[in-house]
Amino acid sequence: MGFKMKFSDIFISIFVIGIILLIIIPVPLGVLDFLLSLNIAFSLLILLISIFIKESLDFAVFPTVLLLATMFRLALNVSTTRQILGQGYAGNVIEAFAQWVIGGDAVVGFIIFVIIVIIQFLVITKGAERVSEVAARFTLDAMPGKQMAIDADLNSGLIDETQAKARRAKIQNEADFYGSMDGASKFVKGDAIAGIIITVINIAAGFFIGMSRLELSMGESLNRFTLLTIGDGLVSQIPALMISTATGIVVTRRASEGQLGDDIISQMLQNKKVLYVLGSTLGLLGLFTPLPALPLTTLGCIFGFLGFQMRDKGTTDQIAESAEEGDGKMEEIRKPESIIPLLQVDPIELEFGYGIIPLADPNQGGDLFDRLVMIRRQIALELGVVIPMIRLRDFIQLDANEYIVKIKGSKVAGGSIMFDHYLAMNPGNVEGEIKGIETVEPAFGLPALWINETEREKAEIYGYTVVDPSSIISTHLTEILKKHVHELLGRDEVKSLIDNLRESSPTVVDELIPNIMSIGDVQKVLANLLREGVSVRNLLTILETLADYARANKDVNILTEYVRQSLSRHITSTYITDKFARVVTLDQNLEATLMESIQQTEGGSYMSLSPDVSQALLNNLAVQIQNLLSLGEQPIVVTAPIVRFYFKRLTEQMIPDLIVLSYNEIEPDVQIQSAGMVRI
């Protein structure tokens, strides 16, 4: 394949250089005949390709080919002009066109030449140029909408990432193609103008040379050089006409998806009524008017017969299509494979009632699809993972304004909105009261009010935080996904992250996987980190830490603690902002009790405490956290490294959002003050 590509590049380079040399170096008549024949064959090839392509991008190289064909044709014009004016003869091809095509009549040939140039320049080229210009403009204008449609299909699950990437590339290529065609059509226009100028110059210069150098009479000189020039012009303009036609066909293929011949026949002859009317009209014109009866009545009979055939064919096709469709559906239902898609469980689903549909419909001004794209980007930046596509689905059993969020088929959260209303929340420093319907903000459980459009401006002036329904749903969904992101990170997702890192840091990946740890073990460590809101975006540091400690210890929980210590700067900056924090600590006797209760097994380690000790610990912890909250501080518990993980698991059932850090996870320049101590 590489050799083929290399040979193609070399061949094109030689071809372009040859075109330049063709303008400079005189060419023997035999070679010139071959090149003129090659020009005709090349133009015919382009025309045939343009007819048989299904869409314009199937011939995406056409603008460049158009440039090369125009250069080749103009170079041949220079060579033939050199032969005509220098020797009064330009080879057998031009002589054949001068004698056979135009019958040796210079006047008739000149008129035919002028008509061909007019057809090419004013009709085909002008139309193709306009179509290219409009197509380029509309393609560029439509790009944002097409990109949004692709993102919408991606988020709804209709397509995957690979298909979305291919569709985006196609849109970009389409815009580039029509932009190039808008400029490339100027080549054909300029070629037509150059053909006229070259012809006039050759006739005038040949007339003068024939009389002055070849000592021909005025009539002989005019007839000889006019015939040669017109023959040369036809040899040049007929290929140019074919390429102009190909240009028009290519740029007008946007609205069609099949073969050109099939589309023309099927679309023009598909209506039998039209064929009947056409046949009757032609027959009447032939029988009752002075027009020739034989051709008109013959054509009338032909079109009437085609209409009759289309009727029979349409009925037969309809019956066959119905039968095939019925058989196909039954056959599909009978297949065991048809049940397999029913087993598919979507990782993330957002189901909503019919009243929320306008928020998800871009045609109605909804922007929920765009917000879902931003949610995935936000989570990727904050937590370092790419969550699966979020499938949107309207669910008739829900209330009109209700929505629910499902993770792997199970409901994890839900809420309701009031369409055409806004949610106003009091941040604590509002300066007035507004009218609204009391409610609770679904993402954080804050008290709020549903207000209408008339109250919105007043609420913002008073200092309320006002959000629209789409923002409410997207914010709630974001918080739910952050909370459950560790459940969405599977082995395949971890493998993708590791493969991405391998491109820049192959050494650490090859050292760790699979010699020291498996993909599954790494997935468990990453899930432990995400479960407590620690970003895994710094995957290089995580894998380097695992490579350092995993040889000596295979417990993924202990390995997680080593990784957290390596990420101490990130963890500290996330929870402690001012280099000072009031925290709750554990009594030394309590920590000793916790360490003694850790049991090691082949499947890992766990903490075994008696119910009385656990209850006493949790009760005292609740008191200390309440004291910390009364001081206006964020509840943070700091423990010894060896018990941090187990203490977090013990408390997360009662206080799931409690931040538990170890001393080794806090940077040395941070000052810690104990505001309370947990004892039993």
N, C-alpha and C positions, 0 to 999 in steps of 0.2 A: 504493500500500500504506500509506504514511504517513497519507494522508487517511482511508483506511478505518479504520485503527486509531484515529485521532483522533476520527472520528465515533462509533465504538463506545464509546469512553470517555465522550464527551459524552452519548450515549443512556443508558448505564447510570447516569450521575450524575443525569440528569433523572428516570429511573425511580425511583431510591432517594429523591430529594427528593419526588417525587410520592406515594410511599407515606407519607411523613411528613405531607404536606399532606392526604392522604386521611383521616387520623385526626382532623385539626383542622377541616377545612372541610366543611360539608354538601355532599353530592353530589346532583344531580338524579336522579330515578328512572330516566330513560332512560340516563344515563351509568352509573348503578349496575348496570343490567341488562347493559350492555356489559362492564363490569369483571368482573362475576360470570361471564359467558360466557368472558371472557379467562382468568380463573383456571382454569376447567375445561379450556380448550384448552391452557394452559401446563402444567398437571399431566399431561394426556394426552401432550403432547410429551415431557416428562421420562420418563414410563413407557416410551414407544416407543423413545427413545434408549437407555435402560438395557437393553432387550430386544435391540437390534441391535448393541450394542458387542461386541467380541471379548474385551477385558480391561478391568479397572477403570480403568487409566490412560488409556484412550481417552476417558473422561469425567472427567478429573482435576479439572475445575472444579465437579464435582457438589456438594461441601460448601458452596461459596459460593452456588451456585444454590439449594440447600436452604434456606439462610438467607434469601435474597431471597424465595423462594416462601412461606416461613412468615410473613415480615413482611407480604407482600402479602395473604395470607389473613387475618391478624389485623386488618389495617387495614380490610379489607372487613367483618369482623365488627363493628368499631366503627361503620362507616357504616350497615350494615343494622340494628344495634341502635338507632341514632339514629332511623331511619325507622320501625321497628316501634313503639318507645315514643312517638315524637313524633306520628306520623300514623295509626298502626294499619294501615299498609300499607307494603310494601317493594319493590314492583315486580313485573313479570310473571314473572321467573325464579323468585323465591321462591314466588309464588302458584302457579305451575305445579307446583313440587315439592310444595307443601302439598296441592294438589287431585288431581294426577295420580299422582305417585309413591306417596303414602300413602293415596290415595282419600278425602281429606277427613276421615279418622278420626284424631283427635288421639292416642288411646290407642295405636292400631297404629303411628302415626308415631313416637311416643315410644319404643316398644319397639324398632322398627327402628333408630332413632337410637342407643339404648343398645347394641344388639348391634354396630352398626358401630364405635362407639367402643371397645367391649371387644375386638373383633377387631384393630383398629388398635393399641390401646395395649398389650394383654397378649400378643398373639401376634406380629404382624408387627414392630412397633416394638421390643418387648422382645428378640426374636430378632435383629433387625438390629443393635441396640445391642451385644448380647453378641458377635456375630460381628465387629463393628468393633473392639471392645475386645481380643478375642483376636488378631485379625489384626494390629492395631497392635503388640501385645506381641511376637508371634512374628516379625514383620517386623523390629523393632528388634533382637531377640535374634539373628536370622540375619544381620544386616548384616556383622559381622566375617568370618563364614565365606564369605559371598558375595564380599566384597572380596578375600579370599585366593584364592578360586577364579578370579576375574578375573585377578589377578596371575599365578597359575599358568598359565592359558591364554595370557596375554601372553608369559611367558617361554618357554613351550614352542612358540610360534609359531602356535598355533591361531587367534589373533586379532591384529590390529594395534593401534596406539596409538589410532586413531580409534574402532575398535569397543570397545576397553576403556573409553575415555572415555564413550561412549554407554551402555554397560552400567552403569558406575558412576552416571551421571546417572539412569538408570532405577531403580536400587536406591534412590537418595536420594529420587527423586520418589515411589516406592512407599511408602517409610516416611512421608514427609510426608502422602501421601494418606490412608493408614489412620489416622495420628494425627489428621488433621483430621476424618475420618469418625467417629472415636470420640467427638469432641466435637459434631460436627454432628448426630449421631443424637439428641442431647439436645433439639435444636430440635423434632423431630417428637414426642418424648415430652411436652415442655412444651406443644406445640400441642394435643395430645389432651386434656390436663388443662384447658387454658384453654377448649376447646370445651365441656366439661361444665359448667364454672363459669359461662360466658357464657349457656348455655342455661337453667340453673336461675335465674340472675338475671333473664333476660328473661321467663320464665314468671311468676315472682313479681311482678316490677315491672309487667309488662303486665296481670296480673290486678288489681292495685291501681289502675293508671291507668284501665283500662277501666271499673271501677265508679265511681271518684271523678270522673274528668274527662269520659268519654264517656257516662256515665250508662247503662251496659249492665248487664244482670242478671248475677248471679254465674255462671250457666251460660254465657251468651253471651260474657262476658268471658274466662272460662277457655278456652272452645273456640276463640275467635278468636285470642287471643294464643298459645295453645299450638300451634295449627296454623302460625301465622306463624313462631314460634320454631323449631319442629321443621323446617319448610321451610328456614329459614335455616341450621339446623344441618346438614341434609343437603347443602345447596349447599356448605357449607364442608367437611364431613367426607368427602364422596365424593372431591373432589380430594386431600384430605389422605391418604385411603386409597390413592389411586393413587401418591402420592409416597412413602408408607411402603413400598408394594410395590416401587417403583423402588429405594429404598434397600436393601431386602433383596436384590434381584437384583444390584445393583452390588457389594455387599460379599461376595457369595457366588460371584463370577465368577473367583476366584483360580485354581481348579483346572481351568479350561476355557479352551481356546484358539480354538475355533470360534464360529460363530453359535449363539445360544441354542437356536433352533428345531431346527437341524441336530443339535446335541449331544443334545437331549432325545429326538428321534425315533430317532437312530442308536443311542444308548446304552440306551434302554428297550425298543426293538423289535429289537435285534440278535440275541437268542438265540431261535431257533425253538422250542427245547424249552420254554422258559417260556411262549411263546404257545400251544403245544399244550396244556400243562397247564392254563393259564388258561381256554382255550376249553372244554375237557372239563369242568372244574369248574363253569363257569357253565351249561353244558348240563344237567348232572346236577341242579343246584339248581333249574333251571326245570322239569325233567320229573318229579322225584321228591320235591319239597317243595311246601308250600302257597304258596310265593312265586310271583309272576306269571310264567307260563311264556313269554309272548311276548317281553318285553324281554330276559330272561336267555338264552333260546335264540338270539335274534337276535344278541346280543353274543358268545355262544359261537361261533356260526358266523363272525362277523367276525374274531375273534382267531385261530380256526383257519385261516381263509383267509390272514390276514397271515403266520402261521407258514409256511404252504405257499409263499407268495410269497418270504419271506425265504430259504427253502431254495434255491429256484431262483436267486434273485438272488445269494446267497452263492456258489453254484457258478459262475455266469456271471462274477461279479466276480473270483473267484479265478483262473479260466482267463484272463480278459482281463488281469488284473494280472500274471500270470506271463508271458503273451505280451508285454505291453508292457515288462515289466522286461527280458526277454531281448532284445527288439528294441532297447530303449534302450541296453543294455550294448554290443551289437554295433555299434550306430550310433555310440556314443561312442568305441569302440575304432577305428572306421574314420576318425574325424575327424582331420585333421592336427593340429588344435589340441591333441589329447590327448597328443601327444608333447612339446609345448612345456614343460609343467610339469616334465618330467624333466630339462630343461636348467638348472633353477634350482639355484644353489649357495648354501647358507646361509652367511652371513658367519662365524658362530660356532656350533660344534656341540660338545656334550659327550656323548660316547657312553660307555656303561657296560654291564657284564655284569649278568646277572640278579640277582646277589647284592646289588647296590647299589640295586635298584629300591625297596626299602622307604624309603630315604633321600629318594627323589623322590616318594613317594606320601603326600600329606597324610592319607589315610585310615588309614595305618599309623604315623602320628606323624612322618613325614619332614618336614623343614623346608628341604630343598634349594631349593625354589622361592622361599621367602622370602629365602634367602641370595642368590639370583641377583638379586632386586630390589635388595637392599642393595649388591651389587657394582656394579650400574649407577649407583646413586646415588653411591657412593663415588668411582668414576672420574669422574663428572660434576663432583663437587666438587673433586677433586684436579687433574684435567687439563683440565677445561672442555669436554669433548666428551660427547655421548650415544652410547654404543656401541649397535649393533643388538641386536635380541632374541637371546637365547641359546637355541638349540634343544636340548632334551634328547631323547635317543633311546637306547633299550636296543638292544644289538647282540649277537646270539646267538653270534657268532664270537669274542667276547672271553671271557677267563676270568671266572669268576663275580664276582670282586672287583676286576677291572681297569677302568680308565677311560682314555679318550684325549680330547684337546682338538684340534679341527680349526679352522683359520682358512682360510676360503674353499675348503673341501673337502680341504685337505691337513693331515695330522697334524703338529702342532708340539710336542706334549708328551703325556705320559701318566704313569700311576702305578697303584698298587694299594693297597688298604686291607684291613684285617681287620675284618669286621663284628662288632659287639658287643665290640670292643676299643678301647683308647685309645692315642694316641701320646704317649709321654713323652720330652721333650727336656731335656738337661742344659744349663742356661744358664751353667755354669761354677762354681757355688758350692753344689752339692748337698752334703747332710750325711750321705748314706747310699746304699746300693745297693738296687736292687729287681730282682725277677725279671721277665724279659720276653724277647721275641724281637727280636734286633738287626735294624735296618733303617735306611733313609736317608729323612729327611724330603724329600718330592718338590719342594717349592717352593724351598727354599734349599740343599738337599743336605747338611743337617746330620745327624750320627749320632743315632739315636733308638732307642727300644724300644717294641714293641707290648706293652701290658699289659692284663690283664682288669680287671673291676670291683673285684675284691677287693684289687688292688694300687693302685687309683687314689688312695684316701685317703692311703695311706702315701707314694706318690710326691709328692703335693702337700705333705705335711708336710715331706718331705726337701728340697723346693725345686725339684722338676722342673716344667717347663711341660707341662701335660697338656691335650690337645685331643681332641675327638671326631671321628669320620670325616667328618661333614658339614663341619666347620671345616677339615679337611685339604684336602678337595676344593675348597672355596670359596676358601681362601687360595692354593692352587696356581693355580686359575683366574684369580684376581685378578692375580697376578704375571705370568701368561702374557698376559693382556689388556693390562696396562700396557706390556709389552715389545713387543707387536704392534699397539698402538692406532693407530700411524701408517698401518698397512696398512688399517685399518678406516675411516679417514676419507676418504671419497670426495667427489666434487663435490656430490652431492645433500646430503650431511651438512653440507658447508661452506655451501652455499646456505641451509640451514635456520638455521645459526648466524648468518649475515649478516642474514637476514630478521628474526630475533629482535632483533638489535642495531639494525636500521633503525628499529624502533618507538620507541626511546629516543634514538638518535643518527643521524638520517637524513642529516645534512650530510656527515659523513666517509664514509659508505657511498656516497652519490651522487657525491662527488668522486672516489673511488678506482675504483669499478666502474660501468660497464665502460670508462670513458674512459682510465684509466691501466693497470689490470691486469684480467685476466679471472678468473673463478672458479677456473679451473684453476691459474693462477699463485699465487693466494692459497692454494689447497689444497696446493701444493708447499711453500710457506713453512711453513704450519702442520704439515705432515707432518715437515719437517726439525726443527722444535721438539719435536714429540712423540717423535720417534725418539730424542732424547737426554733425554727425561723432563721437558721444560720445559712447564709448563701454558700452555694458550692461553685460559684463562678470562678473562684481561684482554684480550679481543678488541678493545676500543676503542683501547687503546694500540698494539696490533699494527697495526691498520689505519691509525691516524694516522701511525705511523712509515713504513709502506709508502707512504702518500700523499706524505710528505716526500721520499723517496729514489727512488721507482720511476720518476720522470720522467727522471732522469739515468742510471739503471742498471737494466737489465732482467734481470740475472743473479740468479736466485732464491736461489742460495747466498750471494751477497754481501748481498742483501736480508735473508736470515735472520740474518746477523751483525749488521746494523744493528738488527734487532728484538731480538736477544738483549741488545744494549747498552742498549736502552730498558727492558728487563726486568731490569736489573742488580740492583735491590733484591730482587726475587723470587729470582733465581738465587743471589745471595749468601746470603740467609737459608736457602735450601734446602740448601746444601753447607757453609756456614761458620757455626757457631753462636756462637762465643765471641769474635768480632772478632779472632781470631788463627788462622793456619793455617800448618802446615809443608807445603810443596809441592815438586814437582819442576819445574824450569825447563829451557829449552832454551838451548844455547850460541848466542851471536850468529852465529857462523859457520854453525852448522847452520840457524838461521832464515834467514840470507841464501841458503843453498843451496836451502832449501825454496821461498823466494819466487821464485828464479830458475827453478825447475822448473815453476812454474804456467803452463799453456798455456791461451790464450784461443781459443775457437772460437765459431762461430755458435750451436751448441747449448748453450754454457755453458763453464765452465772446469774444468780438472782438473790434478792434479799428476803429473808424469812423472819418476820417480826410477829410477835403475838398480837392478837387483836387489841388487848388492853394498851399495850405500848403504842401501837399505831394510832389509836383513838386519842390517847393523851398527847401524842406529838402533834397531831393535826389540830386539836383544840388550842394548844398553846401557840402554834404557828398562826392560827387565825387571829388570835389576840394581838400578836406582835405585828402582823400585817395591818390590822386596823389602826394600831398606834402610828405606824409609818404613814398610812394614808391621811391620818389627821394632821400630820406635819406637811402635807402637800407633796410628798415624795412618791416616786414610782416604786412599787414593792419589788425589791431585789433581795434574794437570799444568797449568801456566800458560804460555801462549804469547803471542806478538804477535797482535793482532787479525786481521791479514791471512792468517796461516797456521793459525789455530785450526781452521777447518772442515776443511782438507785433512789436517792432522795427525790429527784425530779419525777421518777416513775411512781413513787409512793404518793406524791402530792397532786399529780395532774388530774386525778379523778375528781378531787374536790375543788382545786384551783387550777384549771387547765392553762391559764395564761400567766401563771407565776414564773418569773425569771429566776433561774437558779444558775449561779456561776461558781466556778472554783477559783481559788486564789491564783492558780497558775494561768488563768484566762484573762486576768486583769493586768494591764500594763504597769510597770513599776512606778511610773510618774503619777499614777492616780492615787489620790488620798482616800482611804476608806474609813468611815466612822460608823461604829456599831450603834444603831438606834434601838436595838433590842436583841435578846438572845433566847433561842428556843431551848427549853429544858423539859425533862420528863421526871 
